Amino acid sequence: MKRILIVILLLTTLAVPITPVMASDVSGATYYGTIRATNNSTLATGVSANVTISTADLIAAGLINSTANNTVIRRGATDMPFMPGWNGNPWIVWYDSVPASGSIDEILYTNSTGGKLRYFPDSTGMTVDDDATIEISDNGTAEIDAYLQNSGVLIDKPGAFTITYDSTTENVSAGIWDSYVAGSDWTSPTSSTGTNWTNVSNAIDDNTTTYASYNLAFMTWSDYIYLTIASGTMTGEVRYWITKEDVNVNDMQLDVYYSGGWQALTPALTTGAWVTEPIGSYEFVTNARMRFYSAAADRYIRVHEFDYNSPDSVYDPILTATGVTAGEHEVILSIEQR
């Protein structure tokens, strides 16, 4: 297994809230409409509001293109963040403040350029499928340009790194998932094989009353029983349940496969109960094998069950940027693998 040490070198460019400036061009606009936000309570700040605009109708009329990225929303001369709707969803419009018991207008322009299009996530955020093209690789950068207001996760790469924001402490923190602890879940192998073993699949059926069995010859090791887990698993320990005929079955070997080879463990020949055997470190294991020795002829050994522990990852926050007040910020995380 390729061991990975991810060292976070930099968490920087946490800019102070920026003052929006006009960067759009609406000189060629063919349509505009007023979007009014009305507030019947106290002063509201940092408001994102839904507005019903038919994106499909605007596209059909030729007023916007198919991606709606030729639209601009302004308040006066200031470009305001917004998200066009799709599939019948409403548009989302941003107001940095709406006065108490008052209203404020923003203008939507079409056939324009330079609009401040933004993504407004819901409470669950956005998830993308894992893909080799977006891996951070040996050296890489994760970057997010966002308006930070509520506590939550900014970026999370499960098992690798996480960036969070805490609006109470005004901290942006970054860390890596760099260690594991034993979990409460156990995973059965996906297949089992073994020459001269009978009912070999019983060793992985999650039932300690069934078993795979082998009849041992005089002063001879059994053939191996292999307990494979497809695609491999990160684990730090295995467990097994075995029974034997008598004291003449007096030795066993247990190996797990990682880092390109079989690695020997030091198992206990305890019968009739679960035995947990530590690997000594957390490794990406793809296979295990067991065999047994008898000092007498015609003695049976039975493997009732075998499992891999599914560990829990431990998050280790490494860097924290303080004094990050609510507002628009650029967060850049540089990661180096050593």
N, C-alpha and C positions, 0 to 999 in steps of 0.2 A: 504494500500500500504506500502511496505517496503521502508522506506526512506533511501536513500543511501548518505552517505557523504564519498567521496573519498579523502583521504589525501595523497598527494605525499610526501613520506618521503625522497627519495633519487634519485638523478640523478648523476651517478658516473661512474667510470671506463672509462673516456674519455681519452684513452691512446694517447700519442703522436704517430705520424705516425711510424709504425714499419718497421724495415728493414727486408725484406723477407729473410728467410733462407731455405736451402734445407731440406725438411722433407719427400720427396718422395723416392721411391726405383724403379729404372728402370733397375735393374740388370737382370730381367727376360723378358725384352721387346722383343717382336717378330716383331715389326714394328716401324719404326720412319720416320718422314717426316719433312721437313723444311717449316716453315711458315714465309714468308718475308713481312715486312711492308716497303713500300717505301714512302718517303716524298719529294714532289717537291716544298715545301715552307719553311717557317721559322721553328725553333724548335717547336715541338709539344709535349705537356706533358699531361698525363692522357688520353690516347687514347684507346678507345675500338673499335675494327675493326671486320667486318664481313669477314669470310672466307668460301668458298664453300667446304665442306667436306661431303661426303655421309655417314651419320651415318648408314643407312640401309645396305650399301655395306660392311662396316666394321664389322657389326654384322653378316651378312650372311657369311662372310669369316672367322668368328670365331676369329677375331683380337681383338674385344672388346665385353663386355657382353651387355645384353639388356638395361642396364641403363647407359652405358658408363662411369661408375664410376671407371673403371680400366684403366683410361687414365691419363697422366701427360703432362703438357707443361712446358718446362724450357727455360730460357735464360741463357746459360752457366750452372752454378751450382745452379741458383736461380729458385725456383718454381714460376710460373706466374699464376695469376687468369685466368680462362676461363670458358665458358659455352658450353657444347656440344649441337649441334642442334638436333631437333626432328621433325618428320613429314615433312621432306624435308626442314626445316629451316636451315640457315647457323649456323656455330659455331661462337661464339664471343670470341675474344682473346684480352687480355689486354697488353698494352705497357705503362710503366710509362713515357717513353719519346722516341721520334724518332728524330734523329738529322736533322738539316736543310739540305735540298737537299741531303739526304742520305737514308740509309735503315738499318734495324736491323732484325736479325733472331731470331726466337724462334723454338724449336723442340718439336714436338708432339710424345710421346711414348705411345704404347698400351701394354696391359697385364702388367701394372705397378700398383703401389699402392701409396697412399698418395698425389694424385694430388690436386691442389688448385681449386676445382670446386666451382664456385660462380654463383649467380643469377644476371643477368644483366637486370634490368627492362627497359621497354620503358617509354615514358613520362607519361603514365597512371598508371604505377606501376602494382601491383598485388592485386587482390581482391579475398577474400575467403568468402564463405557463412558463416553466423553466425551459431554457433553450441555450444551446452552446454559444449562440451569437451574443448573448447578454451576460455571459460569465465574466467575472471581474478579472480572471486569469492571474498571472504572477504579479503584475502591477496594474493597478487600475484606479479609476475614480468614480465615485458615486456623487451625483450632484442633483440638488433640488432647489428650485427657485419658487418660493411659496410665501403666502401670507399666513403667518403664524398667529393663531389666536387661542385655540383650545388645546389642552393637553392631548397627546396621542402619539402614535407611531408615524414617522415621516417616511422611512424606507425600512423594509424588513426583508432580508434574504435569509430564509430559515436555515439554521445550522451554520450560518456564516457571519453576518453582521447585522446590526440594527441601529437606526438613528431615531431618537425620540425627542419630543418637546414637552416640557412641563411649564404650563402657563402660570402656576402658583409660584414656583421658585425662579421662573424665567431662565431656565437652563435648557440648552440643547446638549444631549449626551449621545455619545457613540461608543459602541462596544462590539465585542466579538463573542460568538458562541464557541468558546475555546476549551471547554472541559465537559465531562459527563459524570453523572452519578447513576448508581444502579436504579433502574425503574421497577415498577410493580408489575409490568406486563412481560410475558414470556411469549416467544414466537417459535412455533414448531418448524422443523425443516420442511422443505417442499417436496423432497423425495428421499428415499432410502434404498440402498442396494447392498448386497453382500453375498459373495459366493458361499454356498453350503449353509446359508442361513435360511430358516423357514419362516413364513409369515412376516417377512421383513418390513412390510408397510405398517405392521402393528406398533412399531417403535415410534411412530410419529402420528398416531391417531387421537392424541389427547385423551387417552384412556389407560389408566395405570393397571387395569385388570386384564388387559390383553398384552401380548408380548411377541417379539421376534426371538427365536431360540436357535441355539447352536449346540451340537453334541461334540464335546471335546474328546480328543484322543489322549493317550498316555504321554505325559511330559511334552505336550505340544501346545503351541499357540494356535488359537482359532484364526480363521480368516477375518479380515476387517469387515465391520459393518460401517458403511459410509452414510452420513447424515447431512445432506446437501441443502443449502438454502439459496434458491435462485436469486440472482442479482446481488447476493451478499447482504450483510447487515453489520452495522456498527454495534459492537458488543464488548463487554468486559468480563463476562462470565457465562458459563453454561451450567445446565443441571441435567441430572439423569436419575432414572429409577430402574434398578436392576434386582434380580434374584438369582441365586445359584443353588446347585444341588447340595453341596456340602463343603467342608473346609478344604478339600483337595483343590477346588478352584481358588487359587491363592494369589493371583496376580492379574493386573490389567494395565493396559496402555490407552491413553486418550490424547489425541493430537487435534489441533485446529489449524486450518489453512489460512494464512494471511502473509502479506509481504512476499509473495512468490514462493512460499514453501510451507511445509508442515512444521508446526511448532509444538513441542511436547509439553504437556501439563503433568501434574503430579496427583492423579486422582486417588480417592479413597475407595477401597473395595467394600463399601457399606451397602447392605441389601435391605430391601423392603421399605425403603423410604427415599424421599428426595435427597439427593446430594448435590450441593452447589459447588462448582469448581471455578475459582477465579482464573482469569487469563494473566492477570498482572498489570494489564494496561488496556485501554480501549482501542480496539483494532477493527478494521473492516474485514470480517471473516466470511468466507464463502462455503466452507465445508468443515466437517469434523469426522473423525474415524475412531473406532474403539476395537480393541481385541483383548482376548482373555487367555489365561494359562491354567492348565490343570496338571496336578502331580499324579493323577490317577486316570484310568481309562473310563470312557463312557460316562462322562459327567456333563450335565447340561448347564448352560448359562442363558439367562433370559434378559433381554433389554425391553423393558416395558414402555419407557418413554424417554425422550431427549428434547431439550429446549434451549434456545438462545435467549438471553436476557435482552430486553429492549430498553436501553438506558435513556435517561432524561438529560437533555442538554442544559448546561449552566451558562447563563449570560454574564459576561464580565464587562461592565462599563469601564472604559479606559479613559476617555476624554470628555470633558464637560466645558462648554462655553457658557459663561454666566452673563447676566444682564441683558438677555435677549427679550426685549419688550415686544408686545404684540405689534405686528406690522409686516411689511414685505422684506424678506431676507433671502439671501443666497447661501446655501449650506453646501460646502464641498468637502468630501471625505476622500482622502487619498490612502490607498492600501497597498502595502508591499509584502510580497511573500518571500520568506527567507528560508 
